[in-house]
Amino acid sequence: MSCNLTSGISKGCRDNAGGIVEVYIGNYPSGYTAQEWYTETEGNVSSITGLTVFTFVPNKNSSNWVENIQSSVENGTIGYEQVLTLVFSKNEATKRNQIKLLGQANLSVIIRDRNSKYWLLGAQEGMELNGGTSSSGTVLNDLNGWSITLQAKEPYPAYEITAAVVSGLITD
């Protein structure tokens, strides 16, 4: 692999939108090592095997994912911390039970952003629930519900996935 630049980044059009529409979460595929359960070329995933996902729909305008580049000049290393924050309204047993399971599992996560692009988070190591809160709220318009954070530490940035690949993985 060459470390030399091969192109630049153009400004592009002003046709971009922020935010997450849906999140698809499943158990990290067992019986596979990293890069055996998906096919990736130049940052694009064209197939996935052994993954079944469930749809999680966060509150509108409330959730996001951030990818922090973590570099060490001294060690000659670079990694990517992927942090996904999801907000769900209404404290109730069904949400409590699912969030409890999220906290116990090693996860594969796909997000669909507002630009109708899909991104695979935790491809190599999986994602884990690493924090969150459940709140009653104080005044009428406060959140009564959950805010949770999932995190992955990866050797590569998140991969883009085609919609056709994702649609074949969804069970609900």
GROMACS elastic network, one bead per residue, 0.5 to 0.9 nm:
[ bonds ]
;  ai    aj funct       b0    kb
    2     5     6  0.83210   500
    5     8     6  0.77795   500
    9    12     6  0.84493   500
   11    14     6  0.88510   500
   12    15     6  0.84959   500
   13    16     6  0.77552   500
   14    17     6  0.89160   500
   15   115     6  0.86252   500
   16   114     6  0.83332   500
   16   115     6  0.65235   500
   17   113     6  0.82944   500
   17   114     6  0.58459   500
   17   115     6  0.59942   500
   18    61     6  0.88733   500
   18    64     6  0.84532   500
   18   113     6  0.72404   500
   18   114     6  0.60718   500
   18   115     6  0.76469   500
   19    60     6  0.83651   500
   19    61     6  0.63985   500
   19    62     6  0.78837   500
   19    63     6  0.67253   500
   19    64     6  0.59426   500
   19    65     6  0.85104   500
   19   112     6  0.89053   500
   19   113     6  0.57684   500
   19   114     6  0.54927   500
   19   115     6  0.84825   500
   20    23     6  0.75782   500
   20    57     6  0.89236   500
   20    58     6  0.79965   500
   20    60     6  0.79865   500
   20    61     6  0.76434   500
   20    62     6  0.82503   500
   20    63     6  0.61554   500
   20    64     6  0.59020   500
   20    65     6  0.80291   500
   20   111     6  0.69310   500
   20   112     6  0.60076   500
   20   114     6  0.56964   500
   20   115     6  0.88783   500
   21    57     6  0.69173   500
   21    58     6  0.73779   500
   21    59     6  0.87205   500
   21    60     6  0.73709   500
   21    61     6  0.86851   500
   21    63     6  0.86620   500
   21   111     6  0.77692   500
   21   112     6  0.57287   500
   21   113     6  0.54869   500
   21   114     6  0.58402   500
   21   116     6  0.84145   500
   22    55     6  0.68777   500
   22    56     6  0.60530   500
   22    58     6  0.67461   500
   22   110     6  0.86153   500
   22   111     6  0.60543   500
   22   112     6  0.53212   500
   22   113     6  0.72418   500
   22   114     6  0.89822   500
   23    54     6  0.81890   500
   23    55     6  0.59007   500
   23    56     6  0.51038   500
   23    57     6  0.62931   500
   23    58     6  0.77813   500
   23    86     6  0.88894   500
   23   109     6  0.70389   500
   23   110     6  0.58108   500
   23   112     6  0.61622   500
   23   113     6  0.87370   500
   24    53     6  0.54333   500
   24    54     6  0.52851   500
   24    56     6  0.60068   500
   24    57     6  0.86422   500
   24   108     6  0.83201   500
   24   109     6  0.57581   500
   24   110     6  0.50189   500
   24   111     6  0.61617   500
   24   112     6  0.81481   500
   24   166     6  0.86844   500
   24   169     6  0.88944   500
   24   170     6  0.74633   500
   25    52     6  0.80805   500
   25    54     6  0.53415   500
   25    55     6  0.66419   500
   25    56     6  0.72618   500
   25   102     6  0.89581   500
   25   107     6  0.66932   500
   25   108     6  0.58614   500
   25   110     6  0.64469   500
   25   111     6  0.85529   500
   26    29     6  0.82751   500
   26    51     6  0.66919   500
   26    52     6  0.56618   500
   26    54     6  0.61772   500
   26   106     6  0.86332   500
   26   107     6  0.57195   500
   26   108     6  0.53654   500
   26   109     6  0.65843   500
   26   110     6  0.88317   500
   27    30     6  0.80976   500
   27    51     6  0.71905   500
   27    52     6  0.74398   500
   27    53     6  0.75782   500
   27   105     6  0.66350   500
   27   106     6  0.60258   500
   27   108     6  0.58365   500
   27   109     6  0.86541   500
   27   126     6  0.86767   500
   28    50     6  0.87021   500
   28    51     6  0.70832   500
   28   105     6  0.81346   500
   28   106     6  0.56451   500
   28   109     6  0.85548   500
   28   122     6  0.87189   500
   28   123     6  0.85328   500
   28   125     6  0.85719   500
   28   126     6  0.61002   500
   28   127     6  0.83144   500
   29    32     6  0.63785   500
   29    33     6  0.86007   500
   29    37     6  0.71530   500
   29    49     6  0.81521   500
   29    50     6  0.55565   500
   29    51     6  0.55988   500
   29    52     6  0.84797   500
   29   107     6  0.84641   500
   29   108     6  0.77669   500
   30    33     6  0.80730   500
   30    50     6  0.76858   500
   30    51     6  0.88845   500
   31    50     6  0.87521   500
   32    35     6  0.80635   500
   32    36     6  0.57579   500
   32    37     6  0.60992   500
   32    50     6  0.83711   500
   33    36     6  0.55720   500
   33    37     6  0.73404   500
   33   124     6  0.82846   500
   34    37     6  0.68873   500
   34    38     6  0.82937   500
   34   123     6  0.70912   500
   34   125     6  0.72793   500
   35    38     6  0.56517   500
   35    39     6  0.69547   500
   35    40     6  0.79239   500
   35   123     6  0.76988   500
   35   124     6  0.68802   500
   36    39     6  0.74377   500
   36    48     6  0.89323   500
   36    49     6  0.82929   500
   37    47     6  0.82890   500
   37    48     6  0.56941   500
   37    50     6  0.64082   500
   37    51     6  0.79362   500
   38    45     6  0.67516   500
   38    46     6  0.75756   500
   38    47     6  0.55079   500
   38    49     6  0.61110   500
   38    50     6  0.88201   500
   38   123     6  0.85215   500
   39    44     6  0.82635   500
   39    45     6  0.55293   500
   39    46     6  0.57065   500
   39    47     6  0.52581   500
   39    48     6  0.65690   500
   39    49     6  0.88623   500
   40    43     6  0.62107   500
   40    44     6  0.53459   500
   40    46     6  0.62157   500
   40    47     6  0.76931   500
   40   159     6  0.78420   500
   40   161     6  0.89608   500
   41    44     6  0.53541   500
   41    45     6  0.65649   500
   41    46     6  0.77873   500
   42    45     6  0.85570   500
   42   159     6  0.88014   500
   43   156     6  0.89928   500
   43   157     6  0.81427   500
   43   158     6  0.76887   500
   43   159     6  0.50284   500
   43   160     6  0.62816   500
   43   161     6  0.87123   500
   44   159     6  0.56085   500
   44   161     6  0.57694   500
   44   162     6  0.78549   500
   45    48     6  0.76044   500
   45   120     6  0.83204   500
   45   159     6  0.63995   500
   45   160     6  0.60565   500
   45   162     6  0.70559   500
   45   165     6  0.83026   500
   46   160     6  0.89810   500
   46   161     6  0.65289   500
   46   162     6  0.66913   500
   46   164     6  0.89383   500
   46   165     6  0.67645   500
   47   161     6  0.82961   500
   47   162     6  0.87074   500
   47   165     6  0.60187   500
   47   166     6  0.88857   500
   48    51     6  0.68553   500
   48   165     6  0.70105   500
   48   166     6  0.84546   500
   48   169     6  0.82181   500
   49    52     6  0.87795   500
   49   169     6  0.88513   500
   50   169     6  0.89709   500
   51   108     6  0.80225   500
   51   169     6  0.65231   500
   52   168     6  0.86389   500
   52   169     6  0.50704   500
   52   170     6  0.61997   500
   52   171     6  0.66188   500
   53   108     6  0.81909   500
   53   109     6  0.80954   500
   53   110     6  0.85170   500
   53   166     6  0.88825   500
   53   169     6  0.58126   500
   53   170     6  0.50522   500
   53   171     6  0.61770   500
   53   172     6  0.81887   500
   54   169     6  0.84697   500
   54   170     6  0.58775   500
   54   171     6  0.58902   500
   54   172     6  0.59761   500
   55   170     6  0.71109   500
   55   171     6  0.80126   500
   55   172     6  0.65799   500
   57    60     6  0.85165   500
   57    86     6  0.87387   500
   57    87     6  0.88635   500
   57    88     6  0.77644   500
   58    61     6  0.85946   500
   58    62     6  0.72130   500
   58    63     6  0.66627   500
   58    86     6  0.58964   500
   58    87     6  0.53413   500
   58    88     6  0.52058   500
   58    89     6  0.80219   500
   59    62     6  0.55857   500
   59    63     6  0.71411   500
   59    86     6  0.79023   500
   59    87     6  0.57273   500
   59    88     6  0.55753   500
   59    89     6  0.67202   500
   60    63     6  0.74947   500
   60    87     6  0.87246   500
   61    64     6  0.85813   500
   62    85     6  0.84273   500
   62    86     6  0.71432   500
   62    87     6  0.60357   500
   62    88     6  0.87280   500
   63    84     6  0.76969   500
   63    85     6  0.54143   500
   63    87     6  0.59388   500
   63   147     6  0.87940   500
   64    83     6  0.83292   500
   64    84     6  0.59341   500
   64    85     6  0.54669   500
   64    86     6  0.68584   500
   64   113     6  0.88081   500
   65    82     6  0.69852   500
   65    83     6  0.54565   500
   65    85     6  0.61656   500
   65    86     6  0.86396   500
   65   111     6  0.85854   500
   66    81     6  0.80201   500
   66    82     6  0.58209   500
   66    83     6  0.52349   500
   66    84     6  0.65170   500
   66    85     6  0.85913   500
   67    80     6  0.62886   500
   67    81     6  0.55198   500
   67    83     6  0.63458   500
   67    84     6  0.87806   500
   67   157     6  0.74680   500
   67   158     6  0.79600   500
   68    79     6  0.84265   500
   68    80     6  0.56324   500
   68    81     6  0.50003   500
   68    82     6  0.64444   500
   68    83     6  0.80046   500
   69    78     6  0.71793   500
   69    79     6  0.60716   500
   69    81     6  0.64717   500
   69    82     6  0.88976   500
   69   157     6  0.84431   500
   70    77     6  0.83395   500
   70    78     6  0.56452   500
   70    79     6  0.50932   500
   70    80     6  0.57660   500
   70    81     6  0.70324   500
   71    75     6  0.86135   500
   71    76     6  0.77788   500
   71    77     6  0.58306   500
   71    79     6  0.63286   500
   71    80     6  0.84928   500
   72    75     6  0.53685   500
   72    76     6  0.57725   500
   72    77     6  0.52842   500
   72    78     6  0.63107   500
   72    79     6  0.89270   500
   73    76     6  0.50318   500
   73    77     6  0.68325   500
   73    78     6  0.84876   500
   74    77     6  0.80434   500
   75    78     6  0.88497   500
   78   155     6  0.71200   500
   78   156     6  0.85763   500
   79   153     6  0.69776   500
   79   154     6  0.58164   500
   79   156     6  0.65101   500
   79   157     6  0.79941   500
   80   152     6  0.80580   500
   80   153     6  0.57651   500
   80   154     6  0.50818   500
   80   155     6  0.60775   500
   80   156     6  0.62082   500
   80   157     6  0.58942   500
   80   158     6  0.84347   500
   81   151     6  0.70551   500
   81   152     6  0.57015   500
   81   154     6  0.62343   500
   81   155     6  0.88099   500
   81   157     6  0.84450   500
   82   121     6  0.68700   500
   82   122     6  0.74606   500
   82   127     6  0.83627   500
   82   150     6  0.81070   500
   82   151     6  0.55443   500
   82   152     6  0.50454   500
   82   153     6  0.63320   500
   82   154     6  0.75113   500
   82   157     6  0.82477   500
   82   158     6  0.78907   500
   83   121     6  0.89132   500
   83   127     6  0.88538   500
   83   149     6  0.67903   500
   83   150     6  0.57835   500
   83   152     6  0.66537   500
   83   153     6  0.88855   500
   84   121     6  0.88287   500
   84   148     6  0.81670   500
   84   149     6  0.55400   500
   84   150     6  0.50763   500
   84   151     6  0.63305   500
   84   152     6  0.88256   500
   85   132     6  0.86549   500
   85   147     6  0.69858   500
   85   148     6  0.57006   500
   85   150     6  0.65332   500
   85   151     6  0.88688   500
   86   146     6  0.79944   500
   86   147     6  0.56701   500
   86   148     6  0.53697   500
   86   149     6  0.64655   500
   86   150     6  0.83385   500
   87   143     6  0.89612   500
   87   145     6  0.75454   500
   87   146     6  0.56011   500
   87   148     6  0.64946   500
   88    91     6  0.84675   500
   88    95     6  0.83345   500
   88   143     6  0.86387   500
   88   144     6  0.85449   500
   88   145     6  0.56893   500
   88   146     6  0.51153   500
   88   147     6  0.64689   500
   88   148     6  0.85159   500
   89   143     6  0.65001   500
   89   144     6  0.57776   500
   89   146     6  0.63482   500
   89   147     6  0.87249   500
   90    95     6  0.82912   500
   90   136     6  0.84505   500
   90   143     6  0.77562   500
   90   144     6  0.50729   500
   90   146     6  0.74409   500
   91    94     6  0.86791   500
   91    95     6  0.69799   500
   91    96     6  0.72730   500
   91   134     6  0.73064   500
   91   135     6  0.77161   500
   91   136     6  0.74888   500
   91   144     6  0.61289   500
   91   146     6  0.69975   500
   92    95     6  0.56927   500
   92    96     6  0.62353   500
   92    97     6  0.87794   500
   92   145     6  0.80781   500
   93    97     6  0.60086   500
   93    98     6  0.86453   500
   94    97     6  0.52304   500
   94    98     6  0.63951   500
   94    99     6  0.87210   500
   95    98     6  0.51913   500
   95    99     6  0.60997   500
   95   100     6  0.84777   500
   95   145     6  0.88560   500
   95   146     6  0.84620   500
   96    99     6  0.52477   500
   96   100     6  0.61185   500
   96   101     6  0.87564   500
   96   134     6  0.89549   500
   96   146     6  0.86623   500
   97   100     6  0.50816   500
   97   101     6  0.64029   500
   97   102     6  0.87549   500
   98   101     6  0.50905   500
   98   102     6  0.62115   500
   98   103     6  0.87105   500
   99   103     6  0.63064   500
   99   104     6  0.88722   500
   99   129     6  0.85849   500
   99   146     6  0.89016   500
   99   148     6  0.82733   500
  100   103     6  0.51637   500
  100   104     6  0.66819   500
  101   104     6  0.51089   500
  101   105     6  0.63106   500
  102   105     6  0.54973   500
  102   106     6  0.78991   500
  102   107     6  0.76101   500
  102   128     6  0.74490   500
  102   129     6  0.61975   500
  102   150     6  0.88996   500
  103   106     6  0.82884   500
  103   128     6  0.67354   500
  103   130     6  0.74866   500
  103   131     6  0.87514   500
  103   150     6  0.89485   500
  104   128     6  0.81036   500
  104   129     6  0.79313   500
  105   127     6  0.86456   500
  105   128     6  0.69600   500
  105   129     6  0.82040   500
  106   125     6  0.84788   500
  106   126     6  0.57400   500
  106   127     6  0.59300   500
  106   128     6  0.56602   500
  106   129     6  0.84859   500
  107   122     6  0.74540   500
  107   125     6  0.88420   500
  107   126     6  0.51614   500
  107   128     6  0.61562   500
  107   129     6  0.85896   500
  108   120     6  0.75542   500
  108   121     6  0.66308   500
  108   122     6  0.58773   500
  108   123     6  0.67077   500
  108   125     6  0.87953   500
  108   126     6  0.54399   500
  108   127     6  0.61638   500
  108   128     6  0.89154   500
  109   119     6  0.81813   500
  109   120     6  0.59295   500
  109   121     6  0.52408   500
  109   122     6  0.66732   500
  109   123     6  0.81834   500
  109   126     6  0.79746   500
  109   127     6  0.71740   500
  110   118     6  0.64432   500
  110   119     6  0.53526   500
  110   121     6  0.60576   500
  110   122     6  0.89061   500
  110   161     6  0.85007   500
  110   166     6  0.81469   500
  111   117     6  0.80439   500
  111   118     6  0.54591   500
  111   119     6  0.53194   500
  111   120     6  0.68072   500
  111   121     6  0.78230   500
  112   115     6  0.79028   500
  112   116     6  0.59350   500
  112   117     6  0.55625   500
  112   119     6  0.67068   500
  113   116     6  0.54589   500
  113   117     6  0.55463   500
  113   118     6  0.65194   500
  113   119     6  0.81307   500
  114   117     6  0.73415   500
  115   118     6  0.87954   500
  116   163     6  0.82910   500
  117   160     6  0.71689   500
  117   161     6  0.74832   500
  117   162     6  0.76162   500
  117   163     6  0.76259   500
  118   159     6  0.83908   500
  118   160     6  0.56547   500
  118   161     6  0.52367   500
  118   162     6  0.66412   500
  118   163     6  0.68147   500
  118   166     6  0.78975   500
  119   158     6  0.61813   500
  119   159     6  0.55118   500
  119   161     6  0.57998   500
  119   162     6  0.88432   500
  120   123     6  0.62966   500
  120   158     6  0.56406   500
  120   159     6  0.52064   500
  120   160     6  0.62908   500
  120   161     6  0.67981   500
  121   124     6  0.86421   500
  121   126     6  0.74610   500
  121   127     6  0.72057   500
  121   151     6  0.88860   500
  121   152     6  0.73147   500
  121   154     6  0.86519   500
  121   157     6  0.83683   500
  121   158     6  0.54264   500
  121   159     6  0.72376   500
  122   125     6  0.54994   500
  122   127     6  0.50025   500
  122   128     6  0.87500   500
  122   151     6  0.80042   500
  122   152     6  0.53147   500
  122   153     6  0.72509   500
  122   154     6  0.65390   500
  122   158     6  0.75721   500
  123   126     6  0.58270   500
  123   127     6  0.83326   500
  123   152     6  0.88087   500
  123   154     6  0.75860   500
  123   156     6  0.86921   500
  123   158     6  0.75683   500
  123   159     6  0.79657   500
  124   152     6  0.89754   500
  124   153     6  0.86584   500
  124   154     6  0.62991   500
  124   155     6  0.75136   500
  124   156     6  0.82589   500
  125   152     6  0.69320   500
  125   153     6  0.70266   500
  125   154     6  0.64496   500
  125   155     6  0.88320   500
  126   151     6  0.85517   500
  126   152     6  0.62123   500
  126   153     6  0.82416   500
  126   154     6  0.84387   500
  127   130     6  0.89784   500
  127   150     6  0.61578   500
  127   151     6  0.52782   500
  127   153     6  0.79236   500
  128   149     6  0.84573   500
  128   150     6  0.52679   500
  128   151     6  0.54773   500
  128   152     6  0.66015   500
  129   132     6  0.81320   500
  129   148     6  0.73455   500
  129   149     6  0.58736   500
  129   151     6  0.64131   500
  130   148     6  0.79978   500
  130   149     6  0.58929   500
  130   150     6  0.55864   500
  130   151     6  0.63656   500
  131   147     6  0.85811   500
  131   148     6  0.58707   500
  131   149     6  0.51681   500
  131   150     6  0.71627   500
  131   151     6  0.89691   500
  132   146     6  0.72157   500
  132   147     6  0.53087   500
  132   149     6  0.56535   500
  132   150     6  0.87873   500
  133   145     6  0.82759   500
  133   146     6  0.57054   500
  133   147     6  0.53286   500
  133   148     6  0.63341   500
  134   144     6  0.76457   500
  134   145     6  0.55548   500
  134   147     6  0.65502   500
  134   148     6  0.84471   500
  135   138     6  0.87635   500
  135   143     6  0.69083   500
  135   144     6  0.54936   500
  135   145     6  0.55549   500
  135   146     6  0.65005   500
  135   147     6  0.84380   500
  136   142     6  0.80239   500
  136   143     6  0.69053   500
  136   145     6  0.66190   500
  137   140     6  0.76764   500
  137   141     6  0.79297   500
  137   143     6  0.52119   500
  137   144     6  0.50957   500
  137   145     6  0.80602   500
  138   141     6  0.82469   500
  138   142     6  0.61353   500
  138   143     6  0.83271   500
  138   144     6  0.86249   500
  139   142     6  0.55226   500
  139   143     6  0.88109   500
  140   143     6  0.85879   500
  141   144     6  0.86797   500
  143   146     6  0.79417   500
  153   156     6  0.89411   500
  154   157     6  0.70392   500
  154   158     6  0.83939   500
  156   159     6  0.83049   500
  161   164     6  0.84337   500
  161   165     6  0.68477   500
  161   166     6  0.71711   500
  162   165     6  0.55082   500
  162   166     6  0.66712   500
  162   167     6  0.89852   500
  163   166     6  0.51309   500
  163   167     6  0.61697   500
  163   168     6  0.88757   500
  164   167     6  0.53144   500
  164   168     6  0.67195   500
  165   168     6  0.55960   500
  165   169     6  0.70494   500
  166   169     6  0.53387   500
  166   170     6  0.68430   500
  167   170     6  0.57215   500
  168   171     6  0.84090   500
